[in-house]
Every structure is written in structure tokens, then in C-alpha cells.
Amino acid sequence: MRFFSIIVLLFLSLAGSSQILQPASITASSATSQVKVGDELELIFKAEIDKNWYIYSLGFDEECGPIPIAIALEKHPSFELVGGVIAINDKQKHDKIFDCDVRIFEGSGEFRQKIKVIGTDLVLRGTYEGQVCSEVDGKCVLFDGDLAFGKITVSGKAKTDQIKTAVIDPTPVQEVVKDTVSNVLTSTPAYSETVTGPILDQALIQENPQQKSFILFFLLAFVAGLAALLTPCVFPMIPMTVSFFTGQQNSKFKALMYGFFIVAIYTFIGAALAPLMGPETANHLSTEWIPNLIFFAVFMIFGLSFLGLFEITLPSSLVNAADRQADKGGLIGVFFMAFTIVLVSFSCTGPIVGSILVSSAGGEFIKPIVGMFGFSLAFAIPFTLFAFFPSWLSTLPKSGGWLNSVKVVLGFLEIALAFKFLSIADQAFHWGILDREVNIAIWIVVGLFIGAYLMKWFLLPGDTGKDVEDKRIGIPRLSFAIITFTFVVSLIPGMWGAPLKALAGYLPPLYTHDFNLLAAANAQNETCDEAKYDDFLHLPHGLNGYFDYKQALACARQQNKPLFIDFTGHGCTNCREMEAVVWSDPQVLQRLQNDYVVVALYVDDKTELPEDEWYTSSYDNKVKKTIGKQNADLQIRNLNNNAQPFYVLVGNDEKVLVTPYGYDRSVEGFVNFLEEGKKKYKESKK
């Protein structure tokens, strides 16, 4: 029960976390608190950065894409600048999406600026703004603030001043009062009375998509545990286990503890490996070529092992030592009995367990624990039930060649899935050897081999006994062969560009498809009028749309379509990745063209608007003068979020239709997001 409590608490903590992110801040100070007129004074700006985040520093090409830090001091006749702001010990990083070198700080950073004091009435105030990003979940956030300095005493004599001592005003930065979710819904609108900005239902904030991914992963791991039972190393152990408990005192209690220990051992393995697969490794494991090549090799080795090329076993001394401990009585003996079954079955369960752990390496600390818990639960339940009810053994099929057939099919599946990891490395280096159609062709060939094997058209080293001599095929085996061949046939249209929606997360993106005869020639989406700012702002993939919320909403109402809001940025690396990998998919692009009015709201655009369009935000009481500042303010005040990319679907009444969507490379997930929004829009119109 304690384990379940931990799981629930972690889920609740994930669901209840705030969406307004503040992963970085900068404070100001001076190298000394006493200066004379004519002296140079060094100002120090220290950045504090949350774990797993980094800020862009200075000294790289601003045209590259990411936004460097900007620190500005208000002009005053009491001082003059000496040189520019310099970064202290930042480091270089290659940005793969923008394909350029940038400079960053992680954890903490420091900038310095020299000034020359020329007056005794020294007044120092300033502001900062920059971009902070995380490779864990693909978020980028703009951050800014005011700079205030401590007490600085200035002595000496200026040209027109008498000798005196002045103290710089240490007025602290005005405290920002943040809106809660309820404040967001009632905040002062930024536009006219008929345009208030997106209205986010609190229920949509509470829904946690990551929780769904945990549940799905748990179910997949549970199914993998059931599959592990049908292997030659595990299935014959069930009767042996039952005989161990038969006739013992408190046999039912011991059987229950036996199942518990199996779950505990596997879950402990997941917990032990969880730190190695925590958030700091998420982007590295999902995008870097070296770990993905390693995963490819691991899956291939496991697959070839299941096909019978070699056997993966643990040292016999370890197995024998555990077996001797199992002969002891009491719970200690039951524990080592469970430990022995884990070790003995390793040659069959090892590849499956390894595959689960590799698949869980996506950044969540708890995911490997959830995966191993699901696997072990399915693995332990049959042993426990048959130990409780020994008479059920008569209902089990006899061991035979069919067990090796299950193992072989699992081996082929491991090999097919291995190419998912190889394709990631292929895309990272643009090798072009594993484009979408090549990957589909590999799956077709592997599927044909599975079907042919199930039909007994060839044999493998592990096939022995009567099943080899008997060429007859049972109905279950024939059924699986038919399912396999049907799956292979369904893959064939993908060779000519069919989207294969169900496999979107496992195949390379459609833009890698070189021979796409089925590429949709859909007409471009039409706009109602000429879009503001379209002379310097653009949408990807030839999409037509808007860059001003008010104008886009008016068109959505005129065309009777929902509004697709893309909160993005010029320097948002992961926004470009989403556009390249997800938006480029025909099934996504077609829906954006036909079903929505699209508006891209750049939160980092520096274009200053006419003064009559400025306003003071109710969020931080600051005047919003630029396109980017107003778009960022709209996202924060109305949607309680400040991360990009961030996608929101809005009805004509400006109510958010479904839970907003963040950084997620899944084409299928994005399509479902768009479809659900369209469905909710139609329901709202009724």
C-alpha cells in the first residue's frame, strides 16, 4: 500500500504544479560600495537558473535564432558606460535545430559591466530580458525583470557640484503580484469588449496528459509481463512453483508473499535505474545519436537471442547461490524462491525487461518504476494464483514447441522495433539511409518472416520435438499468421506516402519520405483579409494565417471555424522542431489548412507598436509596447502559462475547447488534439 501511496502522491504533484514557469532570474550588485567621482565601477549581474534549464548568454550570432541575454541600464548624467556587458565563463553549445553555435549558462551565470562615475548623484537602475530553455520537456520561456542595486556611496567633486556624499536609491524592484487561475478568468481584457482573449476552463488545467502516458506505459508493460510467461524459460516453472508450496504450512500466505517478492524485486530494479533515466537525460536519450545507436544494438542483440543465435544467461554461481537460500524455511526461503525464479528466467525475461527500461528512458523519474511494476505484476499473478489453486494446473496447455514459437515471434518484434532508434540517429546526422519508406520496407520484410514462420515454412535452431515433424498448423497459430499477413498488407500503401496513422510514433516523419505519390494537393487555407505583420512574420509549410489575435478571431468568426493559436518565438528551438517533425505531416497539415484559422503569436518579437496600442498589463503593471510583450502577456494572463511551444484551440466565444498542447513530437497525439478540438467546437455550436 505504501508503494501505491507514493505513486498517487507523485501523480498529484505533477498534476498540481503551476504552469507559470520562472526558471531563471538575475540580481544586480556592485564590486564596491564606495567610489569617487572619476572612478570606474564594475557592476555584477548574477543569474540563478533552475536545474535542467539553461539561459542563452552573449557572443554568438543573433541571426542564428535563439535570443541572447540583454541587460540595459537607464541613462543618467551621473555615469557613462565603459565598454559593453561581458559574460564570465559561459560555455559553447551547438544548437541542432538552428544548426549554429550558441553560448549558454547552466545552474548559474555571471555578467559584468563597467561604468565611469561622473557625478555624485549616482542613479543606477536597469532591466534584463532573455530566453531560458529546457531539454527535458522541450520548453522555452522568456524571462525579464528590473535591476536594483544596493547602497553605493559616491564622494568627490563633479565639475559643477560641491563636495558631498550621495547614496544611490536602493529602492527594490516592485513586487509582481501573480494571478491565480481564478484571477486569470476575470483579468482586465487587453483588447476591446468583444475580444478578451482565450478563456481557459480550470478543469482543463487540472487534466494531466503525462498521467495518461504513465497509465498507457503501465498497461504496455503489463502486457509484456504476460508475454514473458509464454516463453520456454518461464512457462515450465509454473508447475514447479506450485509443487514448492503444496503441503507447506501457511501455504496460501507464502504464495501471496511469493508474488509480492517477485513484484518487489523487479520494482526495485526499476527504482535503482530510475536516477539514470531521470529528467536530465530526457532530451539526450531521445535525440542524441550515441544512446540511440546503443539502444538499437541492445534491441538487435535481444532479438537475435530470442531467434536462437545465442543465449543470454546469468552466471550459474549466482543462480545456484540463490537456489540454496530458497531451501530455508519461512519468509526468507520464499524471498529467495522468488529471487531464483527471477534469475532462472532471465534468459527469456531479460530482453523484455531491457526493452521496457530502454523505452522508459524518456525523462520521467517514475517511468521505469511504473514499467517494472506493471511487468512484474503480470508476471507474478499467475504464479500466485496457481499456488493458491493447484487444481487449475490441469487447465494449462502442455509445454512444447509452441513456447519457442512465442519466443521467436518476440525476437522478430524486437528487431523491427530496433530500427526506431536507428532512425533517430539517422535523422540527427541526415544520413538518409533509413528514410520512412526504407523503415516501412524493413517492417514489411520482418512481418513476412513472422507470418512464414507461423506457417512453418522454415525452422530455427530452437525448434525441436514433435512440432518439427508435424507440419500441421493449429487454428490459433493460423489465426496469428493471418493477422500478421494482414498487418503487412496494411503497410504497403505507406510505401507510397500513406500516413499510417496508428504507427506515426514509431516511423520516421513523413518529410523523410522520398517517393510520396499520395502527397495531398489540398488548396491552401484562405484568410479573410491581408494579415498584419505578414511582411516580416511567416507560418511554416505554406500555411496562410495571422499574427494578430484580434484579427484572427474576427476571421474565425466570419468563416465559422475554431481558432488555432500557436504561441511561438523566433528563438524557440523546439517550436521549429515541432513544425519540422509534426506540422509537416500531411494529416496534421491538412487539418490546419481546412479545419482551423491559424494564428502564430510570437512572444519574443521586438517590433514596437504605435503608442495608441500600448497598454499596462494587469499581471505585472508594466507597459506592453511590442508585439512580443503583448502576445506573452496574453498567454500568461489568460492561459496561466508562459512556455513555448504552446498550442491552444479556441471557439468563437473565445473559450478554450480542449486541454492546450505543448512540446510533443507525436504526430498521432497532435492529430488527436486537432480532432478533439474540432469535435468540441461543433458541440458548442449546437
C-alpha positions in Angstrom: 0.0 0.0 0.0 2.9 2.3 0.7 4.1 1.9 -2.9 0.7 2.8 -4.2 0.6 5.9 -2.0 3.9 7.1 -3.4 2.6 6.6 -7.0 -0.5 8.6 -6.2 1.3 11.4 -4.5 3.7 11.7 -7.4 0.9 11.9 -9.9 -0.9 14.5 -7.8 2.2 16.6 -7.5 2.6 16.5 -11.3 -1.0 17.5 -11.9 -1.0 20.3 -9.3 2.2 22.1 -10.4 1.9 25.7 -11.6 2.1 26.4 -15.3 3.7 29.8 -14.9 7.4 29.0 -15.1 10.1 31.2 -13.6 13.3 29.1 -14.1 15.7 32.0 -14.1 16.3 35.4 -12.6 19.1 38.0 -12.4 20.2 40.1 -9.5 22.5 43.1 -9.5 25.3 44.3 -7.2 28.5 46.3 -7.4 32.1 45.3 -6.8 32.4 48.0 -4.1 30.0 50.2 -2.1 32.3 53.3 -2.0 33.6 55.1 -5.1 34.9 58.5 -6.1 33.9 60.7 -9.0 36.1 59.7 -11.9 36.5 56.1 -10.8 35.4 53.1 -12.8 32.9 50.9 -11.1 32.2 47.3 -12.0 28.6 46.2 -11.9 27.9 42.5 -11.4 24.8 40.7 -12.6 24.3 37.1 -11.3 21.9 34.7 -12.9 20.3 31.9 -10.9 19.0 29.1 -13.2 16.9 26.1 -12.1 18.2 22.6 -12.6 17.7 21.2 -16.2 17.4 24.7 -17.6 19.9 27.0 -19.4 19.9 30.6 -20.5 21.5 32.0 -23.6 24.5 34.1 -23.0 26.3 36.6 -25.3 28.8 36.4 -28.0 27.0 34.4 -30.7 25.3 35.4 -33.9 21.9 36.9 -33.1 20.7 35.9 -36.5 21.1 32.3 -35.6 17.7 32.1 -33.8 18.0 31.9 -30.0 17.8 35.1 -28.1 20.9 36.3 -26.2 20.6 38.0 -22.8 20.0 41.7 -22.9 21.0 43.9 -19.8 20.2 47.6 -20.1 20.9 50.4 -17.7 18.8 53.6 -17.7 20.7 56.5 -19.0 21.7 59.1 -16.4 24.2 62.0 -16.4 25.8 60.6 -13.3 27.7 57.9 -15.1 28.7 56.7 -18.5 29.3 53.1 -19.8 32.8 51.7 -20.3 32.6 49.0 -23.0 29.8 46.5 -23.0 28.3 43.7 -21.0 30.6 40.7 -20.8 29.8 37.1 -19.8 32.1 35.3 -17.3 32.9 31.7 -18.1 29.9 30.8 -20.2 30.2 27.7 -22.4 29.6 26.9 -26.1 26.7 24.7 -27.2 25.7 23.6 -30.7 22.0 24.1 -31.4 20.9 21.2 -33.6 17.7 22.8 -34.8 19.1 26.2 -35.7 22.4 24.5 -36.8 24.6 27.1 -35.2 26.9 27.5 -32.2 25.5 29.5 -29.2 26.8 30.3 -25.7 24.9 29.3 -22.6 24.9 29.3 -18.8 23.6 26.3 -16.7 22.9 26.4 -13.0 24.3 29.9 -12.5 25.9 32.6 -14.6 27.6 36.0 -14.2 27.7 39.1 -16.4 29.7 42.3 -15.8 29.5 45.9 -17.0 32.0 48.7 -16.2 30.8 52.3 -15.8 32.6 55.6 -15.1 31.2 57.6 -12.3 31.0 61.3 -13.3 28.5 62.7 -10.8 27.8 62.4 -7.1 24.1 61.9 -7.7 24.6 58.4 -9.0 21.4 56.8 -10.2 21.6 53.2 -11.3 18.5 51.3 -12.5 18.1 48.8 -15.3 16.2 45.9 -16.8 17.1 42.5 -18.2 15.4 40.1 -20.6 16.4 36.8 -22.1 15.4 33.3 -23.0 15.7 30.2 -20.8 15.1 26.7 -22.2 15.0 23.1 -21.0 15.9 20.0 -23.0 13.8 17.8 -20.6 10.4 18.7 -21.9 11.2 20.9 -24.8 10.0 24.2 -23.2 11.4 27.7 -23.8 10.4 30.6 -21.6 11.1 34.4 -22.0 12.2 35.9 -18.7 12.7 39.6 -17.7 12.8 41.8 -14.7 14.1 45.0 -13.2 17.5 45.6 -11.7 18.1 47.4 -8.4 21.5 48.0 -6.7 22.5 48.2 -3.1 23.8 51.2 -1.2 26.7 52.9 -3.1 28.4 55.9 -1.5 29.9 58.4 -4.0 32.4 61.0 -2.9 34.5 63.6 -4.7 33.7 66.7 -6.7 32.0 67.0 -10.0 32.5 69.9 -12.4 29.5 71.9 -11.1 28.9 70.2 -7.8 30.2 70.9 -4.3 31.9 68.1 -2.4 29.2 65.9 -1.0 28.2 62.3 -0.4 25.4 60.8 -2.3 23.6 57.5 -1.7 22.1 55.6 -4.6 18.4 54.9 -4.2 18.2 51.2 -3.2 14.5 51.0 -4.0 13.8 47.3 -4.6 12.1 46.1 -7.7 8.4 46.4 -7.5 6.9 43.1 -6.3 5.0 41.4 -9.0 1.6 40.1 -7.8 0.8 36.9 -9.8 -2.7 35.9 -10.8 -4.2 32.7 -9.7 -6.3 30.7 -12.1 -9.4 32.4 -10.8 -7.7 35.8 -11.3 -6.9 34.9 -14.9 -10.5 34.3 -15.8 -11.5 37.8 -14.5 -8.5 39.8 -15.5 -8.8 43.1 -17.4 -9.0 42.4 -21.1 -6.2 43.6 -23.3 -8.4 44.4 -26.3 -11.9 45.7 -26.9 -15.0 44.5 -25.1 -15.7 41.9 -27.9 -12.2 40.5 -27.7 -11.0 39.5 -24.3 -8.5 36.7 -25.1 -8.8 33.0 -24.7 -10.8 31.9 -21.7 -9.4 28.7 -20.1 -11.7 26.5 -18.1 -10.0 25.5 -14.8 -11.0 21.8 -15.4 -8.7 21.8 -18.5 -5.8 23.0 -16.3 -6.2 20.1 -13.9 -6.1 17.4 -16.6 -2.6 16.0 -16.8 -1.7 14.3 -20.1 1.5 12.9 -18.6 -0.6 10.9 -16.2 -2.3 9.3 -19.2 1.2 8.4 -20.6 2.0 6.6 -17.3 -1.2 4.6 -17.4 -0.6 3.6 -21.1 3.0 2.6 -20.3 1.9 0.6 -17.3 -0.6 -1.3 -19.5 2.1 -2.0 -22.2 4.5 -3.2 -19.5 1.7 -5.4 -18.1 1.1 -7.0 -21.5 4.9 -7.5 -21.8 4.8 -9.4 -18.5 2.0 -11.7 -19.8 4.1 -12.3 -22.9 7.1 -13.2 -20.8 5.0 -16.0 -19.2 4.7 -17.7 -22.6 8.4 -18.3 -23.0 10.3 -21.6 -22.6 12.2 -20.3 -19.6 9.1 -19.3 -17.6 6.1 -21.4 -18.5 7.5 -24.8 -17.3 8.4 -23.1 -14.0 4.7 -22.6 -13.0 4.1 -26.3 -12.1 7.4 -26.4 -10.2 6.4 -23.4 -8.2 3.1 -24.9 -7.3 4.8 -28.1 -6.0 7.1 -25.9 -3.8 4.1 -24.6 -1.9 1.9 -27.7 -1.9 1.7 -29.3 1.6 3.5 -26.5 3.4 2.1 -24.8 6.5 0.5 -21.4 5.7 0.9 -22.2 2.0 -1.6 -19.6 0.8 0.1 -16.8 2.8 3.5 -17.9 1.5 2.1 -18.0 -2.1 0.9 -14.4 -1.6 4.3 -13.3 -0.3 6.0 -15.1 -3.2 4.1 -13.0 -5.7 4.8 -9.9 -3.6 8.5 -10.6 -3.6 8.6 -11.0 -7.3 6.9 -7.6 -7.8 9.3 -6.1 -5.2 12.4 -7.4 -6.8 11.5 -6.1 -10.3 10.2 -2.8 -9.0 13.4 -2.4 -7.0 15.4 -2.8 -10.3 13.3 0.0 -11.8 13.8 2.2 -8.8 17.6 1.6 -8.8 17.8 2.6 -12.5 15.4 5.5 -12.3 18.1 8.1 -11.4 20.0 7.1 -14.5 16.9 7.8 -16.6 15.7 11.0 -14.8 14.7 14.3 -16.3 18.3 15.5 -17.1 18.7 12.7 -19.6 15.4 13.0 -21.5 16.5 15.0 -24.5 19.9 13.3 -24.6 18.3 9.9 -24.8 15.6 10.9 -27.3 17.7 12.9 -29.8 21.4 12.1 -29.4 22.8 9.6 -31.8 25.1 7.7 -29.5 22.5 6.5 -27.0 20.1 5.6 -29.8 22.7 3.6 -31.6 23.3 1.8 -28.2 19.6 1.1 -27.9 19.5 -0.2 -31.5 22.3 -2.6 -30.7 20.6 -3.7 -27.4 17.3 -4.5 -29.2 19.1 -6.3 -32.0 21.1 -8.4 -29.5 17.9 -9.3 -27.6 16.1 -10.1 -30.8 18.9 -12.4 -32.2 19.0 -14.1 -28.8 15.3 -14.9 -29.0 15.7 -16.2 -32.5 18.2 -18.7 -31.1 21.6 -17.3 -32.3 22.9 -17.3 -28.7 21.5 -17.4 -25.1 21.8 -14.6 -22.6 22.3 -16.1 -19.1 23.4 -15.0 -15.7 26.5 -16.7 -14.0 25.5 -20.1 -12.7 27.1 -19.4 -9.4 24.7 -16.6 -8.7 21.7 -18.8 -9.6 22.9 -21.7 -7.5 23.6 -19.5 -4.5 20.0 -18.1 -4.7 18.6 -21.6 -5.1 20.4 -22.9 -2.0 19.0 -20.0 0.1 15.5 -20.9 -1.2 15.7 -24.2 0.7 15.5 -22.3 4.0 12.1 -22.0 5.7 10.0 -19.0 6.5 9.8 -15.8 4.5 13.5 -15.8 3.8 13.1 -19.1 1.9 10.1 -17.6 0.0 12.0 -14.5 -0.9 15.0 -16.5 -2.3 12.5 -18.7 -4.2 11.2 -15.6 -5.9 14.7 -14.3 -6.5 15.6 -17.7 -8.0 12.7 -17.6 -10.5 13.8 -14.1 -11.5 17.4 -15.3 -12.1 16.5 -18.6 -13.8 14.0 -16.9 -16.2 16.4 -14.1 -17.1 17.4 -15.5 -20.5 13.8 -15.1 -21.6 12.7 -12.1 -19.5 15.9 -10.2 -19.7 15.3 -8.9 -23.3 11.8 -7.9 -22.4 12.8 -6.2 -19.2 15.6 -4.5 -21.0 13.2 -3.3 -23.7 10.9 -1.8 -21.1 13.7 0.0 -19.4 15.0 1.4 -22.7 11.5 2.5 -23.6 11.1 4.2 -20.2 14.2 6.3 -20.7 12.2 9.4 -21.7 12.9 11.7 -18.8 10.4 10.8 -16.1 12.0 9.6 -12.9 9.0 7.4 -12.1 8.5 5.8 -15.5 11.0 2.9 -15.1 9.4 2.2 -11.7 5.9 2.1 -13.3 7.1 -0.1 -16.1 8.8 -2.6 -13.9 5.8 -2.7 -11.5 3.4 -3.4 -14.4 5.7 -6.1 -15.9 6.2 -7.8 -12.5 2.6 -7.6 -11.6 1.5 -9.5 -14.7 4.5 -11.9 -14.2 3.7 -12.7 -10.6 -0.1 -13.0 -10.7 -0.2 -16.5 -12.4 2.4 -17.9 -10.1 0.5 -16.7 -7.1 -2.9 -17.9 -8.4 -1.8 -21.4 -9.3 -0.1 -21.7 -5.9 -3.4 -20.7 -4.3 -5.4 -23.1 -6.5 -3.2 -26.0 -7.6 -6.2 -27.7 -9.3 -6.1 -25.1 -12.0 -2.9 -26.6 -13.4 -4.9 -29.2 -15.3 -6.3 -26.4 -17.4 -2.8 -25.2 -18.7 -1.6 -26.4 -22.1 1.3 -28.7 -22.1 4.8 -27.4 -22.7 6.1 -27.9 -26.2 7.4 -26.3 -29.3 4.8 -23.6 -29.2 6.7 -21.9 -26.4 9.7 -21.5 -28.6 7.5 -20.1 -31.3 6.3 -17.4 -29.0 9.9 -16.6 -28.2 10.8 -16.4 -31.9 8.0 -14.1 -32.7 9.0 -11.8 -29.8 12.6 -11.8 -31.3 11.3 -10.6 -34.7 9.3 -7.9 -33.0 12.4 -6.8 -31.1 14.4 -6.5 -34.3 11.6 -4.5 -36.0 11.3 -2.0 -33.1 15.1 -1.6 -33.0 15.0 0.4 -36.2 13.0 3.1 -34.4 16.2 4.0 -32.5 18.4 3.8 -35.6 16.1 6.1 -37.5 16.6 8.8 -34.7 20.4 8.7 -35.2 19.8 8.7 -39.0 17.7 11.9 -38.8 20.2 13.6 -36.4 23.1 13.2 -38.9 21.0 13.4 -42.1 22.5 10.2 -43.3 19.4 9.5 -45.4 19.8 5.7 -45.1 16.7 5.0 -43.1 14.0 7.2 -44.5 10.4 6.4 -43.9 9.9 4.1 -46.9 13.1 2.1 -46.0 11.8 1.7 -42.5 8.4 0.5 -43.7 10.1 -1.9 -46.1 12.0 -3.4 -43.2 8.8 -3.9 -41.3 7.2 -5.5 -44.2 10.0 -8.0 -44.6 10.1 -8.7 -40.9 6.3 -9.2 -40.9 6.6 -11.6 -43.8 9.2 -13.6 -41.9 6.9 -13.8 -38.9 4.0 -15.0 -41.0 6.1 -17.5 -42.8 7.5 -18.8 -39.6 4.0 -19.2 -38.1 3.0 -21.2 -41.2 6.1 -23.5 -40.6 7.7 -22.6 -43.9 11.1 -22.6 -42.2 12.6 -23.6 -38.9 15.1 -22.0 -36.5 17.7 -23.6 -34.1 15.3 -23.7 -31.1 12.6 -25.6 -32.9 12.8 -29.3 -31.8 10.5 -32.1 -30.9 7.3 -33.3 -32.4 6.3 -29.9 -33.7 9.2 -30.0 -36.1 8.0 -33.3 -37.6 4.3 -32.4 -37.5 3.6 -29.9 -40.3 0.0 -29.4 -39.3 -0.9 -25.9 -38.1 -3.3 -25.3 -35.3 -6.1 -22.8 -35.6 -4.6 -20.3 -33.1 -1.3 -20.4 -34.9 -3.0 -20.0 -38.3 -5.1 -17.0 -36.9 -1.9 -15.3 -35.8 -0.4 -15.8 -39.2 -3.5 -14.3 -40.9 -3.3 -11.3 -38.5 0.4 -10.8 -39.4 -0.1 -11.0 -43.1 -3.0 -8.6 -42.9 -0.7 -6.2 -41.0 1.9 -6.5 -43.7 -0.6 -5.7 -46.4 -1.8 -2.6 -44.5 1.8 -1.3 -44.5 2.2 -1.4 -48.3 0.3 1.9 -49.0 2.8 3.5 -46.7 5.5 2.9 -49.3 3.8 5.5 -51.5 3.1 8.1 -48.8 0.0 6.8 -46.8 0.3 8.3 -43.3 -0.2 5.0 -41.4 -1.7 6.9 -38.5 -1.5 4.1 -36.0 2.2 3.8 -36.4 3.0 7.5 -36.5 5.1 7.4 -33.3 7.3 4.5 -34.5 8.1 5.5 -38.0 10.3 8.4 -39.3 8.4 11.6 -40.1 6.7 11.9 -43.5 9.1 14.6 -44.6 11.8 11.9 -44.9 9.7 10.1 -47.5 11.4 10.5 -50.8 8.7 8.8 -53.0 5.4 10.2 -51.9 2.8 9.7 -54.6 -0.1 10.3 -52.2 1.1 13.8 -51.0 -2.1 15.8 -50.6 -2.6 18.6 -53.1 -5.0 20.4 -50.9 -5.8 24.0 -51.6 -4.2 26.4 -49.1 -6.3 27.8 -46.3 -7.8 31.1 -47.2 -7.7 34.2 -45.0 -10.4 36.8 -44.7 -8.1 39.8 -45.3 -4.5 40.7 -45.5 -2.7 39.6 -42.4 -1.0 42.2 -40.3 2.8 41.9 -40.0 3.0 39.3 -42.8 5.8 41.3 -44.3 8.2 40.0 -41.6 6.3 37.2 -39.9 5.5 33.9 -41.5 3.9 30.5 -41.0 5.7 27.2 -42.0 4.8 24.8 -44.9 3.0 27.4 -46.9 0.2 27.9 -44.4 -1.8 31.1 -44.6 -2.9 32.7 -41.4 -2.5 35.6 -39.0 -0.1 37.1 -36.5 -2.5 39.2 -34.5 -5.0 37.6 -32.2 -7.8 40.1 -32.7 -7.7 39.9 -36.5 -7.5 36.1 -36.4 -10.5 35.8 -34.1 -12.6 38.0 -36.4 -11.7 35.8 -39.4 -12.6 32.6 -37.4 -16.0 34.1 -36.6 -16.5 35.0 -40.2 -15.5 31.6 -41.5 -17.3 29.8 -38.6 -14.1 27.8 -37.7 -12.3 27.3 -34.5 -9.1 29.3 -33.9 -5.7 27.5 -33.7 -3.3 29.6 -31.6 0.4 28.9 -31.8 2.3 30.7 -29.1 5.8 30.6 -30.6 9.0 32.6 -30.8 11.8 33.4 -33.3 14.3 31.9 -30.9 12.2 28.9 -29.8 14.3 25.8 -30.8 11.5 23.3 -30.0 8.9 25.3 -31.9 11.0 24.8 -35.0 11.3 21.1 -34.2 7.5 20.7 -33.8 7.0 22.5 -37.1 9.5 20.3 -38.9 8.5 17.0 -37.4 4.8 17.3 -36.6 3.3 20.1 -38.6 4.9 18.7 -41.8 2.9 15.6 -41.6 0.1 15.6 -44.2 -2.5 14.6 -41.8 -1.6 17.5 -39.5 -1.1 20.0 -42.3 -4.4 19.1 -43.9 -6.3 19.7 -40.7 -4.6 23.1 -40.1 -5.5 24.1 -43.7 -9.1 23.0 -43.7 -10.4 23.0 -40.2 -8.9 26.0 -38.5 -8.0 29.6 -38.8 -4.3 29.7 -37.7 -2.6 32.5 -35.8 1.0 32.5 -34.8 1.7 34.8 -31.8 5.4 35.5 -31.4 6.2 36.2 -27.8 9.8 37.4 -28.5 9.2 39.8 -31.4 10.8 43.2 -30.7 8.6 45.2 -33.1 7.3 48.3 -31.3 3.7 49.1 -31.8 2.2 52.6 -32.2 1.8 54.3 -28.9 -2.0 54.2 -29.1 -1.8 50.4 -29.0 0.3 50.3 -25.8 -1.4 49.2 -22.5 -0.4 48.4 -18.9 -0.8 44.8 -18.0 -2.9 43.8 -15.0 -0.4 41.0 -14.4 2.8 42.9 -13.7 1.7 46.6 -14.1 4.2 47.1 -16.9 3.5 48.9 -20.2 3.5 46.4 -23.1 4.9 48.2 -26.1 6.0 45.4 -28.5 4.2 42.6 -30.4 6.1 40.1 -28.4 5.4 41.6 -25.0 1.7 41.8 -25.7 1.5 38.2 -27.0 3.4 36.9 -24.0 1.1 38.9 -21.7 -1.9 37.4 -23.4 -0.6 33.9 -22.8 0.2 34.5 -19.2 -2.9 36.4 -18.1 -5.5 34.4 -19.9 -3.9 30.9 -20.0 -1.7 30.8 -16.9 1.2 29.6 -19.0 4.5 31.2 -20.3 6.2 28.3 -22.1 6.6 27.8 -25.8 5.6 25.9 -27.9 2.1 26.1 -26.6 -0.9 25.4 -28.8 -4.5 26.4 -27.9 -7.8 25.7 -29.7 -10.4 28.4 -29.2 -14.1 28.7 -30.2 -15.8 31.8 -31.5 -16.8 32.7 -27.9 -13.0 32.6 -27.0 -13.5 29.7 -24.7 -10.6 27.1 -24.9 -12.1 23.9 -26.4 -9.7 21.2 -25.1 -6.6 21.0 -22.9 -3.8 23.0 -24.5 -0.9 21.1 -26.2 2.8 21.5 -25.5 6.0 20.1 -26.9 5.3 16.5 -28.0 6.7 15.0 -31.2 3.9 12.5 -31.6 2.1 13.1 -34.8 -0.8 10.9 -33.7 -1.1 12.9 -30.4 -1.3 16.2 -32.3 -3.9 14.8 -34.8 -6.0 13.6 -31.9 -5.6 17.1 -30.3 -6.9 18.8 -33.5 -9.7 16.3 -34.0 -10.9 16.6 -30.4 -10.9 20.4 -30.8 -13.0 20.3 -33.9 -15.5 17.9 -32.2 -15.8 20.2 -29.2 -16.3 23.2 -31.5 -19.2 21.5 -33.3 -20.8 20.6 -30.0 -20.5 24.2 -28.8 -22.2 25.5 -31.9 -25.2 23.2 -31.3 
